[in-house]
Amino acid sequence: MKMHNPPHPGEVLLELCLKPLALTITETAAALGVSRKTLSSILNGRGGISPEMAIRLSVAFGTTAESWMNQQVQYDLWHAERKRKKLRVAKLSAARVGTGHRTRVARRGSSRAGVE
């Protein structure tokens, strides 16, 4: 299910984890084993949740790393989709499928179908 303008995971972290526990950025960064600058960047929406940070958050707050990664992917994908029409991408299609050979790919503007 697509979400409309999902929140940055840093916003979720701030509102649902730090504020209810009355944690400061400094305290939380120390507990996570990261710099205050790194955590602040995430909380302010300038930095993203890396897989390592997702694991750190899952251990610290009793959540799953997957939930943090899913939030980041949803956020990133929503923003990327907004730029879809500006992307210059040629459609590719398989010329032969299931023949036991490498699939040939037709390329727009080329007389060769691809490498076999």
N, C-alpha and C positions, 0 to 999 in steps of 0.2 A: 504494500500500500504506500503510495507516494504521500509525503507530508508536504504541506504548504509552508514554506519558509521555516524550516526547523531551527531551533535555537542552537547557537554554538555550544559545544559540550562544556566549554569554560563557564558559560552562563548557568548551565545545569549544575555543574560542580559547585559554583558559588552559592546558588539559591537552595539547593537540596542537600548539600553536604557541609559546607563551611558555616553558613549562617545559622542553621539549626543547632550546630554544636558550638557556636560562638568561637570559632577558630579564626585566628589571624592568618594572614598569608605567610608570615614568618614561621609560625608554629607548624602550619600545614606543610610548608616546603621542607622544614627540618624533618618532620615525620616521614615524608615521602623520600627523603634523601636526594632532593634536587635543590637548585638555587632558588632564592626568592624571585629573581628575575625570570627564570624559566616558568615558574608557576604563575607569576603575574601576567606574563605574556599569554598564557592559556586562558586565564580568567578574564582578560580584556579582549579576547577574541582575535588576537594577533598571531597566536601560535596554535597548532593543532595537537591532538592527542596521538602520540606515537604508540606503537605496540608495547614498548617498554613502559611508557607512562600509564597505559591502560592496565598493565599488570600491577604497577605500583598502586594505582587507585583502587583496584579490586582488592588488594591485600589490606590497604588502609581502611577502606570503607565497607568491606564485606559484600562487595558487588562482584560482577564478573567482568573480566577483561573484554569479553565479546560485547557486552552492553556499551562500554565506552567506545570501542572501535565502531560499532554500528551507528552510534550517534555521530561520530566524526565522518563516516562514509555518507550518511544521509545529508549532513550539512554540506560536505564538499560536492556531492552529486547534485544537490539542488542548485547550488551556485554555478556549477558547470553547465547544467541544463539551460540556465538562463542565457548562456552564450552559444547555444547550439546552432542557431541560424547564422552566426558569424564565422563558424568553422568552415574551412574549405577542405572538404574530404570527398574523394571520388568513391563511388560504390564499387565493391569488388564482388564477383560471383564465381562460383566453382563451375568450370566448364565440364569436368568429368568427375563423377563421384562413384566410389566403390569399385574401381577397376583394378585395384591392386597396385596402381602406379601413384606417384605423387600427384595430387590434385593440381590441375592447371588453373591459373587465375587470370581471368580476362582483365586487362587494364585499360582504362579509358584513354583514348588518344594514342594507342600503341597498336601496331600491326601484329606484334607477337603476343601470344596468349600467356606466356610465362615460361618458366623453366620446368622441365620434366625430369 
